């Protein structure tokens, strides 16, 4: 399949939502404009950009799986995609942190670089070594969730095939929902802290989004609009679960809006054309490194800007900080990532998946 430009546009919207959330709603006690913009819907619910990323990941990961020879090859491909930017981001964030003491997360310790570079949830490290493990950037949490998804889905895919692998993702999601319900109702008290183990350590809470994205891939590939409404129902179940956990109807509405928006983009040529706009595609191109570096650096720059001038309206104060972190992300995406990946490929060459035998093509 040719590169889906509109999917890059979706990534662009996802990262902009996250950036707006961190700029205006995440840290009201720290930024100069305080709570003034906190409840504006675009900013307040900007964290749903991560859920949109999960939908996109569930969709595109099947493209990678179809190109992969086996599970090890799949993990290697994902590592080559994620590690170069993470390496550069780690160096930039750690080296620059002492100069930005306004960082919401504070100045990181050297050991805080471990989870990001290894793509291992700090909760796992803490449980293994019976201690507390910090992390370089709080935003890395979704990368740890993604890696768990890769391991679970990739294993199921190569062991049992695509159809059962997608069912396995849903099973993980429902196990997470049941564990959460049991924990809230204090059922089966002998199963100590089951919600923590299932939904925090294994992140099953988010697997519904990955499953919906994976189903959407087949729906798009087959041009099967009839499955659209099935996908909507699945999205409603995921959204309902989120609303129940948060006791908020607003969460249900926004989750459904994200679901409908994503699914509509797979069939609507008009929406695909909008998403293919060069600005959305640009932010999609830099979305991964921007996600890695933006939060603490950007908020620090916003705080510094507020100290320097009082003439810039609060709504415009993040513009220059966002531009700065976007420029850094562009340099990483355009130059550092390809160079490091090329170097890594020299040591870990990628084999092309063999075509199926002629007999299977009849």
C-alpha positions in Angstrom: 0.0 0.0 0.0 1.2 3.5 -0.8 1.8 5.8 2.1 -1.5 7.2 3.4 -1.0 10.9 3.6 -4.2 11.5 5.4 -2.9 9.2 8.2 0.0 11.6 8.6 -2.5 14.4 8.9 -4.3 12.5 11.7 -1.0 12.2 13.5 -0.6 15.9 13.1 -3.9 16.6 14.7 -3.2 14.1 17.5 0.1 15.8 18.4 -1.4 19.3 18.3 -4.2 18.2 20.7 -1.5 16.9 23.1 0.6 20.1 22.8 -2.4 22.3 23.4 -3.4 20.3 26.4 0.1 20.6 27.9 0.3 24.3 27.0 -3.1 25.5 28.4 -4.7 22.8 30.7 -2.1 20.5 32.2 -0.1 22.9 34.3 -2.4 25.9 35.3 -0.6 26.4 38.6 2.7 27.0 36.8 2.0 28.9 33.5 1.6 32.7 33.6 -2.1 32.7 32.4 -3.1 30.2 35.1 -6.6 28.7 34.8 -7.8 31.2 32.2 -7.9 28.7 29.3 -8.1 25.5 31.2 -11.7 24.6 30.5 -11.7 25.5 26.8 -12.8 22.1 25.2 -10.0 22.0 22.7 -7.4 22.3 25.4 -9.2 20.5 28.3 -9.7 17.3 26.3 -6.5 17.6 24.3 -5.2 14.5 26.1 -7.5 12.5 23.8 -4.8 13.0 21.2 -3.1 10.0 22.8 -6.1 7.9 22.3 -6.1 9.0 18.6 -2.4 8.0 18.4 -3.5 4.5 19.8 -6.1 4.2 17.1 -3.6 5.1 14.4 -1.1 2.7 15.9 -3.6 -0.2 15.8 -4.3 0.7 12.2 -0.8 1.0 10.9 0.8 -1.8 12.9 -0.8 -4.4 10.7 1.1 -2.9 7.7 4.3 -3.6 9.6 3.2 -7.1 10.6 2.3 -8.0 7.0 5.9 -7.0 6.0 7.5 -8.9 8.8 9.0 -12.4 8.5 8.4 -13.3 12.1 7.9 -11.9 15.6 11.6 -11.1 16.1 11.7 -9.3 12.7 8.5 -7.3 13.7 10.0 -6.2 17.0 13.3 -5.3 15.3 11.3 -3.1 12.8 9.5 -1.3 15.6 12.7 -0.8 17.6 14.4 0.7 14.5 11.4 3.1 14.2 11.3 4.2 17.8 14.9 4.1 19.1 16.7 6.7 17.0 14.4 9.6 18.0 14.3 8.4 21.6 18.1 8.3 21.7 18.3 11.9 20.4 15.4 13.1 22.6 17.0 11.6 25.7 20.3 13.4 25.1 18.5 16.7 24.4 16.2 16.5 27.4 18.8 15.4 29.9 21.4 17.8 28.7 19.1 20.8 28.6 17.2 20.1 31.9 19.7 22.0 34.2 19.1 25.2 32.1 15.3 24.9 32.4 14.7 24.6 36.2 11.0 25.6 35.6 10.4 22.1 34.3 7.2 20.7 35.8 8.9 17.3 36.3 12.0 18.9 37.9 15.6 18.0 37.1 15.9 14.4 36.1 18.4 12.0 37.7 20.7 10.0 35.4 18.9 6.7 36.1 15.7 8.3 34.8 17.0 7.8 31.2 16.8 4.0 31.6 13.0 3.4 31.0 12.9 5.5 27.8 16.0 4.0 26.2 14.9 0.4 27.0 11.2 1.1 26.4 10.4 -0.6 29.7 7.6 0.8 31.9 9.3 2.3 35.0 6.6 0.5 37.1 8.1 -2.8 35.9 11.6 -1.7 36.8 10.4 -0.5 40.2 8.6 -3.8 40.9 11.6 -5.9 39.7 14.1 -4.1 41.9 11.8 -3.2 44.7 12.2 0.5 44.5 10.9 3.6 42.7 12.1 4.3 39.2 11.8 7.7 37.7 11.3 8.6 34.0 12.8 11.4 31.9 9.5 12.7 30.5 6.0 11.9 31.8 4.7 11.7 28.2 6.8 8.6 27.7 4.0 6.6 29.4 2.2 6.1 26.2 5.3 4.6 24.5 5.5 2.0 27.3 1.8 1.2 26.6 2.6 0.9 22.8 5.4 -1.5 23.4 3.2 -3.8 25.5 0.7 -3.7 22.7 3.4 -4.7 20.2 4.5 -7.6 22.3 0.9 -8.9 22.9 -0.4 -8.3 19.4 2.7 -9.4 17.6 2.9 -12.6 19.5 -0.8 -13.4 18.9 -0.5 -12.5 15.2 2.4 -14.9 14.5 1.1 -17.7 16.7 -2.6 -17.7 15.8 -3.1 -15.3 12.8 -4.6 -11.9 12.3 -8.2 -12.6 13.2 -7.5 -14.3 16.5 -4.9 -11.7 17.3 -7.6 -8.9 17.0 -9.9 -11.0 19.2 -7.1 -11.3 21.7 -6.8 -7.5 21.9 -10.5 -7.3 22.7 -10.1 -10.0 25.3 -7.3 -8.1 27.0 -9.6 -5.0 27.0 -12.5 -6.9 28.6 -10.2 -8.5 31.1 -9.1 -5.0 32.0 -12.7 -3.8 32.4 -13.6 -6.8 34.6 -10.5 -6.2 36.7 -11.4 -2.6 37.2 -15.0 -3.5 38.1 -13.8 -6.1 40.6 -11.5 -3.6 42.2 -14.1 -1.0 42.6 -16.7 -3.4 44.1 -14.0 -5.1 46.3 -14.8 -8.5 44.8 -12.5 -11.4 45.2 -10.4 -9.7 47.8 -8.0 -12.6 47.8 -6.9 -11.3 44.3 -4.8 -8.5 45.7 -4.7 -5.3 43.7 -5.8 -7.0 40.4 -6.7 -3.7 38.8 -3.1 -2.4 39.3 -1.6 -5.5 37.7 -3.9 -5.8 34.7 -4.5 -2.1 33.9 -1.3 -0.5 35.1 1.4 -3.0 34.7 0.0 -4.6 31.5 -2.0 -1.5 30.3 -5.0 -3.5 29.2 -7.1 -0.4 29.8 -6.0 1.0 26.5 -6.1 -2.1 24.4 -9.6 -1.4 23.1 -8.3 1.5 21.1 -5.6 -0.6 19.5 -8.2 -3.3 18.7 -10.5 -0.8 17.1 -7.6 0.6 15.0 -6.7 -2.9 13.9 -10.3 -3.7 12.8 -10.4 -0.4 11.0 -7.4 -1.4 8.9 -9.2 -4.4 7.4 -12.4 -2.3 7.0 -10.4 0.3 5.1 -8.4 -2.2 3.0 -11.5 -4.1 2.0 -13.5 -0.8 1.4 -16.2 -2.4 3.6 -18.5 0.4 4.7 -20.8 -2.1 6.4 -18.3 -2.7 9.1 -18.4 1.1 9.9 -21.4 0.7 12.2 -19.8 -2.3 13.9 -16.8 -0.2 14.6 -19.0 2.6 16.0 -20.5 0.1 18.4 -17.1 -1.0 19.5 -16.1 2.6 19.9 -19.2 3.2 22.0 -18.2 0.3 24.3 -14.7 1.7 24.8 -16.1 5.2 25.4 -18.6 3.9 27.9 -15.9 2.2 29.8 -13.9 5.4 30.0 -17.0 7.4 31.1 -17.8 4.9 33.8 -14.3 5.1 35.2 -14.3 8.9 35.2 -18.1 9.3 36.0 -18.3 11.9 33.3 -20.7 12.0 30.3 -18.3 14.5 28.7 -15.6 11.8 28.5 -18.1 9.6 26.6 -19.0 12.3 24.2 -15.4 13.3 23.4 -14.3 9.6 23.1 -17.1 9.0 20.6 -16.2 12.2 18.7 -12.6 10.9 18.4 -13.9 7.5 17.3 -16.3 8.9 14.6 -13.6 11.3 13.4 -11.1 8.6 13.0 -13.4 6.1 11.3 -14.9 8.8 9.0 -11.4 9.7 7.8 -11.1 6.2 6.3 -14.0 6.7 4.0 -14.5 10.4 3.5 -12.5 11.7 0.5 -13.3 15.3 1.7 -12.0 14.6 5.2 -8.9 12.9 3.7 -8.2 15.9 1.6 -8.5 18.2 4.6 -6.1 15.9 6.6 -3.7 15.9 3.7 -3.2 19.7 4.3 0.5 20.4 4.3 0.4 21.9 7.9 -1.3 18.8 9.4 1.1 16.6 7.5 4.1 18.6 8.7 3.1 18.1 12.3 2.4 14.5 11.5 6.0 14.2 10.2 7.5 15.6 13.4 4.9 14.1 15.7 7.0 11.4 17.3 10.1 13.5 18.3 7.8 16.4 19.2 5.9 14.2 21.5 9.1 13.0 23.2 10.6 16.4 23.9 7.9 19.0 24.1 6.2 18.9 27.5 8.8 20.0 30.0 10.9 22.1 27.6 7.8 23.9 26.2 6.2 24.6 29.6 9.6 25.9 30.9 9.8 28.3 27.9 6.3 29.5 28.5 7.1 30.3 32.1 10.3 32.1 31.1 8.4 34.1 28.4 5.9 35.2 31.0 8.7 36.5 33.2 10.3 38.4 30.4 7.2 40.2 29.1 3.7 41.0 30.3 2.6 42.5 26.9 1.9 39.3 25.1 -1.7 38.0 25.6 -1.8 34.7 27.4 -3.3 32.8 24.5 -0.3 33.8 22.4 2.4 33.2 25.0 2.9 29.5 24.0 3.4 30.3 20.2 7.1 30.9 20.3 7.8 28.0 22.7 5.8 25.7 20.5 7.7 26.9 17.4 11.0 26.3 19.2 10.2 22.7 20.2 8.7 22.0 16.7 12.0 23.2 15.1 14.0 20.9 17.3 11.6 18.0 16.4 12.0 18.8 12.7 15.7 18.6 12.9 15.4 15.3 14.7 12.9 13.9 12.2 14.6 15.1 9.1 18.3 14.6 9.9 19.0 12.8 13.2 16.5 9.9 12.9 17.5 8.9 9.3 21.2 9.1 10.1 21.0 7.0 13.2 18.6 4.5 11.6 21.0 4.1 8.6 23.9 3.5 11.0 21.8 0.9 12.9 20.8 -0.9 9.7 24.5 -1.3 8.9 24.8 -3.5 12.0 21.2 -4.9 11.9 20.3 -5.3 8.2 16.6 -5.7 7.4 15.7 -8.7 5.3 12.8 -8.4 2.9 9.9 -10.8 3.5 9.9 -13.6 0.9 6.9 -13.6 -1.5 4.4 -16.5 -1.1 5.0 -19.5 -3.3 3.4 -19.5 -6.7 1.0 -22.3 -5.8 -0.6 -20.1 -3.1 -1.3 -17.4 -5.6 -3.6 -19.6 -7.7 
